[in-house]
């Protein structure tokens, strides 16, 4: 199951990169939190791009049979959160990403290589 979750995190990251997301990061939070196993964090240049990235991730995950449990922020597009259970994806516009700085907040989490 853990390898599968890791694979899903990589799938989400790849889908984000397909839509030209910036600075895609996968954080392994298994040892730090019970809310998820992995965070995928990326940036978009605009609301439209953030929405396109989120839509692409949802589509790719659904094609692999991974159902989304919930989403927040899609309409506004400043911070789109996609909850796939063990994998949570954060798509930020640049300003919001700098403000919330999840990488610092979860600074103890190992970063996974994109070639996972």
Secondary structure, 3 states (H helix, E strand, C coil): CHHHHHHHHHHHHHHHHHCCCEEEEEEECCCCCCCCCEEEEEEECCHHHHHHHHHHHHHHHHHCCCCCCEEECCCCCCEEEEECCCEEEEEEEHHHHHHHCHHHHCCCCEEECCCC
